[in-house]
């Protein structure tokens, strides 16, 4: 289990409740089945994945990305999301905390969300991060932030790289549903070296770019 430095402040960590764990148990098989039928959802996995805690870092084209990723990993992933997403509807305001989403602010300091993420890792759970920060139409559109790597280094846990291919064509930034194949590629865990978050972020980005290039035409044109 990762070691998390103590802040001396009251813990913000909240474990996923019984309903949330039931959704994480029942939801992935349903997502996999629906994805195969509707979106030709396919997965590529390494020979083995580390047991939690770990930081999962993925590129981000679509709102489909979290459920697609979560359906293959085999353990609940506490994704970090902008708090404005939880205010988009009453349903999301209740659903996101239920499945363990950790909200961070775009406008204010996100120290609270970061502390919660560290405490979540310290409790032995997995945290999911999208280093690009927002959905993009094309890989390389945004410079990845170092938050995922920083969390892995601070918590002394591995970073699991993920590349989602084609989800931007299926349901991207235009928020319109299209029939397009989606691939979720999970790579071997990366171990932080020398406490260098920039180096770990670069290694992650190079790996994701390599996966995207394996599927030419998978991104939105124009």
PENORGI-V594036 format. One record per pair of residues at least 4 apart in sequence whose C-alpha atoms are under 7 Angstrom apart, sorted by the first residue. I is the first residue (numbers start at 1). J is the second residue. D is the distance in Angstrom with one decimal. If there is no record, write none. Layout:
# PENORGI-V594036
i	j	d
I	J	D
I	J	D
This chain:
# PENORGI-V594036
i	j	d
1	53	6.1
1	122	6.7
1	124	5.8
2	53	6.7
2	121	6.5
2	122	5.5
2	155	4.8
2	156	5.0
2	157	5.5
3	122	6.1
3	155	5.2
3	156	6.2
4	118	6.3
4	119	6.8
4	122	5.6
4	154	6.7
4	155	5.1
12	116	5.5
13	116	5.4
13	119	5.9
13	120	6.1
16	20	5.7
16	21	6.3
16	98	6.6
16	99	6.5
16	100	5.5
17	21	6.3
17	98	6.8
18	22	6.1
19	23	6.3
20	24	6.3
20	98	4.9
20	99	4.6
21	25	6.1
22	26	6.1
23	27	5.2
24	28	6.6
24	76	6.0
26	30	7.0
27	31	6.1
28	32	6.1
28	70	6.7
28	71	3.9
28	72	7.0
29	33	6.2
29	71	6.7
30	34	6.1
31	35	5.7
31	71	6.2
32	36	6.1
32	71	6.3
33	37	6.4
34	38	5.9
35	39	5.0
35	40	6.1
35	41	4.8
36	40	4.4
36	41	4.6
36	42	7.0
39	179	6.1
39	180	5.7
39	181	4.9
39	182	6.2
40	181	4.8
40	182	6.2
41	181	6.1
41	182	4.9
41	183	5.8
42	182	6.5
42	183	4.9
42	184	6.4
43	183	5.7
43	184	4.8
43	185	5.8
44	184	6.3
44	185	4.6
44	186	6.0
45	185	6.3
45	186	5.0
45	187	6.6
46	186	6.5
46	187	5.8
46	188	5.7
52	124	5.7
52	125	5.3
52	126	5.3
53	121	5.4
53	124	4.6
53	125	4.7
53	126	4.9
53	157	6.5
54	121	6.9
54	126	5.0
54	127	6.6
54	157	5.2
54	158	5.2
54	159	5.9
55	126	5.9
55	127	5.0
55	128	5.9
55	148	6.7
55	152	5.9
55	158	6.4
55	159	4.8
55	160	6.1
56	127	6.1
56	128	4.6
56	129	6.1
56	159	5.7
56	160	4.6
56	161	6.1
57	128	5.9
57	129	4.9
57	130	5.7
57	131	6.7
57	148	6.3
57	159	6.9
57	160	6.2
57	161	5.2
57	162	6.0
58	129	6.6
58	130	5.2
58	161	6.1
58	162	4.6
58	163	5.6
59	130	5.8
59	131	6.9
59	132	6.7
59	163	5.8
59	164	6.4
60	65	6.7
60	130	6.1
60	132	6.9
60	134	6.8
60	135	5.0
60	136	6.4
61	135	4.7
61	136	5.1
61	137	6.1
61	167	6.0
61	168	4.7
61	172	5.8
62	135	6.0
62	167	5.7
62	168	5.4
62	171	5.8
62	172	4.8
62	173	6.8
64	68	6.1
64	167	6.7
65	69	6.0
65	164	6.8
65	167	6.9
66	70	5.9
67	71	5.9
69	73	6.5
69	184	6.7
70	76	6.9
70	77	6.4
76	126	6.9
77	126	5.2
77	127	5.5
77	128	5.8
78	100	5.2
78	101	5.2
78	102	6.4
78	126	6.1
78	127	4.6
78	128	5.7
79	101	5.0
79	102	6.1
79	127	5.6
79	128	4.2
79	129	6.0
80	101	6.0
80	102	4.8
80	103	5.7
80	104	6.8
80	128	6.1
80	129	5.6
81	101	6.8
81	102	6.2
81	103	4.9
81	104	6.1
82	103	5.4
82	104	5.0
82	105	5.6
82	106	6.3
83	87	7.0
83	103	4.9
83	104	5.4
83	105	5.4
84	88	6.5
86	92	5.2
86	93	4.5
86	96	6.8
87	93	5.9
88	92	6.8
89	93	6.2
90	94	6.5
91	95	5.9
92	96	5.6
94	98	6.5
95	99	6.5
96	100	6.4
96	101	5.2
97	101	5.3
102	113	6.4
103	113	6.0
104	110	5.3
104	113	4.9
105	109	6.6
105	110	5.4
110	114	6.3
111	115	6.0
112	116	6.2
113	117	6.1
114	118	6.3
115	119	6.2
116	120	6.0
117	121	6.3
117	127	6.7
118	122	6.1
118	151	6.7
118	155	6.5
119	123	6.1
120	124	6.7
120	125	5.7
121	125	5.1
121	126	6.1
121	127	6.8
121	155	6.7
122	155	7.0
129	148	5.9
131	144	4.9
131	145	5.0
131	146	6.8
131	147	6.7
131	148	6.4
132	142	5.8
132	143	6.4
132	144	4.6
132	145	6.2
135	173	6.6
136	141	6.6
136	173	6.7
137	168	6.3
137	172	6.9
137	173	6.5
137	219	6.9
137	220	6.1
138	219	6.2
138	220	7.0
146	150	6.0
146	197	6.0
146	198	6.4
146	201	5.9
147	151	6.1
148	152	6.3
149	153	6.2
149	197	5.1
149	200	5.9
149	201	5.9
150	154	6.0
150	197	5.4
151	155	5.9
152	156	5.6
152	157	5.1
152	158	6.0
152	159	6.0
153	157	6.7
153	192	6.0
153	195	6.0
158	189	6.0
158	190	5.7
158	191	5.0
158	192	6.8
159	189	5.5
159	190	5.1
159	191	6.4
160	187	6.6
160	188	6.5
160	189	4.4
160	190	6.1
161	186	6.1
161	187	5.3
161	189	6.6
161	204	6.3
162	185	5.7
162	186	4.5
162	187	6.1
163	184	6.0
163	185	5.1
163	186	6.5
163	208	5.5
163	211	6.6
164	183	5.8
164	184	4.6
164	185	6.3
165	182	5.6
165	183	4.9
165	184	6.3
165	212	6.5
165	218	6.4
166	170	6.6
166	180	6.7
166	181	6.0
166	182	4.7
166	183	6.6
166	218	4.8
166	219	6.0
167	171	6.0
167	172	6.5
167	182	5.5
168	172	3.9
168	219	6.3
168	220	6.3
169	178	6.7
169	180	6.1
169	219	6.2
169	220	5.4
170	177	5.7
170	178	4.6
170	179	5.6
170	180	4.9
171	175	5.7
171	176	5.5
171	177	4.9
171	178	6.3
172	176	6.9
192	200	6.2
196	200	6.5
197	201	6.0
198	202	6.1
199	203	6.2
200	204	6.2
201	205	6.1
202	206	6.0
203	207	6.2
204	208	6.3
205	209	6.1
206	210	6.2
207	211	6.5
208	212	6.3
209	213	6.2
210	214	6.5
